[in-house]
Amino acid sequence: VRVDELAAISPPPSMPVVLSKLPCGVIYTDKFQDYLVQLHDSEAPGHPWRILTLDYLRCATGPRRGQAWWQMTWAPLNAAPEYRQFRIGSVPVHIPKTAQHGLRERCLDFEDGKVVVKP
């Protein structure tokens, strides 16, 4: 994370944030990690032999340029290549190639009850 990027996501002095970076370049905060752990713990029993998959799409051109969408879904474990699987805290997560490219050097955070993707 560059210093100018860090300033854009710095919390108030009373609330330190821990940033982590996956080998694919996706950055996430401890709050996003806590959200993911909670999501996984509450939903995993209903999805045996599946892995959480993080999808992300950001439009680069056209009338929706700059808009982005993300979603967490459960995909069959055997459909998620091992080299696209990562651990965010204790949670195994599949991040497809397109999502990896869209999220590279961006920060996943959790604020006011929702996931936020920061540049």
Disulfide bonds with the S-S distance in Angstrom:
none
